[in-house]
Amino acid sequence: MALVLISLAWLLSMASVALWVAPWWGIGAILVGSVPLVYAKFGRQGVVTLLAAATLALVGGWRFEQWQDRAAPDIARYVGQKVELEGEVASEPDPGLATASYEVEVRFVTLAGERRPSRGKVRISVNQYAEYLPGTGVRLSGKVEEPPVFPDFDYRSYLARRGVVGTMYFPRVEVTSDPGRWGPGRNLAEARLNLQHSLERSLPEPEASLGAGVAFGRDGNIPDDLYGDFRTTGLAHIVAVSGSNVTLVTALTFLVTVPLFGRRWALIPAVFTVGSYLLIAGLSPSVMRAGVMALVFLLGTYLGRQQSTLSALGAAAVAMTAWSPAVARDLGFQLSLSATAGLVVFGPWIRWALHRAANRRFLRTAIPGLAVDVAALTLSATVATLPITWVNFGQVSLVGPVANVVVEPAFVLAFWLSAGTAVAGLLNASAGQALGLLAYYPLAFTTSVARGAANLPLASLSVPSASGNAAFFGYAVLAALGWPAYRRLARTAQPTVIRTDRRRRRSLLLAASAGACAVLVIPISLLPGRGPGAFEMTVLDVGQGDAILLTTPSGRRFLVDGGPSGIELARQLGAVLPHWSRGIEGVFVTHPQEDHIAGVPEILDRYHVKLQRDTGVAGAIASYAEYRKRSGDRIEVHAGDSFDADGVRFEVLWPPADYPTDDLNNTSIILRVTYGEIRFLLTGDSEGPAQRALMAMTDVSAAVLKVPHHGSKTTDPAFLAAVNPVVAVIPVGADNRFGHPSPETLDALAAVMVWRTDQSGRVTIRSDGKRLTVTTQR
């Protein structure tokens, strides 16, 4: 008990400095001033405890204030200037849509020809396929910018807490030294990236990114809208590198294995869970903190000593924040500490109450005891983290408690199956894909619950005015409620043990499981295996770029271009392909420009692509170099080349083999696809000169037209008239800086049914060879 109070004094002192700019000695002074009252109430022993708490409060407040008032890193002096920096990569890649970001620890700066020592970190944004491992020496040339502050997110303060004071957007990067083959930082980062790539080859999006977030904290590729749904439903903690994650998984693993192996031996798989998480999540400071929280809770659960567990948790929190006061401002640490404390303080009471409710006669066979235990753990962690999620995410989830109870069992399965899929995929691609078939279901279930619950009326309440003071008040209320629970629970809260008809319950569970599998597996996994039964052209919504999926009646798939972003293309393909489909018949690259080729290298890694087709025209961009490096079997195609697949005719109409290569847009492949009586014309970024030359060579009429160059005014109106389409599709990004599509092109298509991806999202045109059907999905 004394250790708990002393730990609270330490944390309260830090909170007073952070929230109220109080002097470092403030809480300590208040505690010292309370000595007479404490002596009168609790005597000499109470005074000893109070003075120990006051001493720790003074040390904690001083330590935190010293950290908070530390001088800005030297590199901050160069914000706004063009410089040359030398340093080392200090982080793993943080992916964006078309970029990768790294933190670089600066050692030297060169300005106006003078090289001088410096310190601090900058965050650089580079090409999406650039990969550097921690410890790699780099020389950067470019302008150091001040990090921005967004309306809903103080990005500058977030980076400052990590020691980052400047950003560089696409600097020139020169690698000056390799980190060496053997080194803990390098090897762990490389292992984590390999595990992530293994998941990406075994699972579609967004399940692959969710699995990476759940299993080892690599959540950077989760779509923003899905992450928003996780926040709305109170599920954001499952993809954070925090003790709330690993503690829940560890506790549930322990509970599941106790009936199988007994309490003593169940400790082994639970400890193995913690160790596995620490290894695959990278042994970073945040991960180590999460592991400590999980071990503290596990030890207390194993020993059955609630008070000892909370004392150990308090001691761990003091040690962590004393070593690095920045930890106190870390969201992962805050979630870890509050969730674990909630499991210790509220968990047994909630479990007792739920068991009492479940012991009613009509619920005895319907609710297994393990389900009650899972619900108790989930609810206690949700309640304990509520003030933090309120402050950090600007909302309070009203569906969060129920959503967490529903998702948590699937989350445990997702954790183990995702980790297993990643490891199996490294050993053998087929094994990874086979295990990925199982991992898909709990991951997809989790995303479905998040999306469905987020769309419910009043799923959450926005609280934009929430602050640290609100969180402090929330925890004051929770502490008032938790204190009697902590003091009295071990003696009073014992659930009633009731015998149940195990055979009947088992039969009901098996029947329900079989029914759920049939409902899920048949439409999701089995029916798509037959193919669409018609020809489909799907114009994917990849932003300002082209990516078109062509599917034959029996399900053979061809991709034309890849758009500007590998992850966005993977998400679009994940939405339209069966989850088990990891193969693409062929890829056409119309021409080597970022908005057409940049997504292709990613797909060559994630999917088995039998053949790539391009014109052989080279591009002076990093994405083209990646495409050539990753491409396997490829052939060059020109006007006159053709082939048939499943009753569908593919014809390359343009460019001729001898066409000049200095104008990349006009070297775009123009592809005609014919199924039955219907023609589809895909025109890349071709412009007037190529279009007029093609009209002179052949009949260009088609029922469906992919409008050239995103609807740019470079299209010849006569070409649009010669095509005379029934349906035209314009792949274009919303609010793009080029002003596409142009009013001139839209006027020329006034009599045509026009669909735009910026307005309608993904556009699918289906044909039985005689008729057309158009559907859209955002």
Secondary structure, 3 states (H helix, E strand, C coil): CHHHHHHHHHHHHHHHHHHHCCCCCHHHHHHHHCHHHHHHHHHHHHHHHHHHHHHHHHHHHHHHHHHHCCCCCHHHHHCCCEEEEEEEECCCCEECCCEEEEEEEEEEEEECCEEEECCCEEEEEEECCCCCCCCCEEEEEEECECCCCECCECHHHHHHHCCEEEEEECCEEEEEECCCCCCHHHHHHHHHHHHHHHHHHHCCCCHHHHHHHHHHCCCCCCCHHHHHHHHHCCCHHHHCCCHHHHHHHHHHHHHHHHHHHCHHHHHHHHHHHHHHHHHHHCCCHHHHHHHHHHHHHHHHHHHCCHHHHHHHHHHHHHHHHHHCHHHHHCHHHHHHHHHHHHHHHCHHHHHHHHHHHHCCHHHCCCCCHHHHHHHHHHHHHHHHHHHHHHHHHCEEECCHHHHHHHHHHHHHHHHHHHHHHHHHHHHCHHHHHHHHHHHHHHHHHHHHHHHHHHCCCCCEEECCCCCHHHHHHHHHHHHHHHHHHHHHHHHHCCCCCCCCCHHHHHHHHHHHHHHHHHHHHHHHHHHHHHCCCCEEEEECCCCCCCCEEEECCCCCEEEECCCCCHHHHHHHHHHHCCCCCCEEEEEECCCCCHHHHCCHHHHHHHCEEEEEEECCCCCCCHHHHHHHHHCCCEEECCCCCEEEECCEEEEEEECCCCCCCCCCHHHCCEEEEEECCEEEEECCCCCHHHHHHHHHHCCCCCCEEECHHHHCCCCCHHHHHHHCCCEEEECCCCCCCCCCCCHHHHHHCCCCEEEEHHHHCEEEEEECCCCEEEEEEC
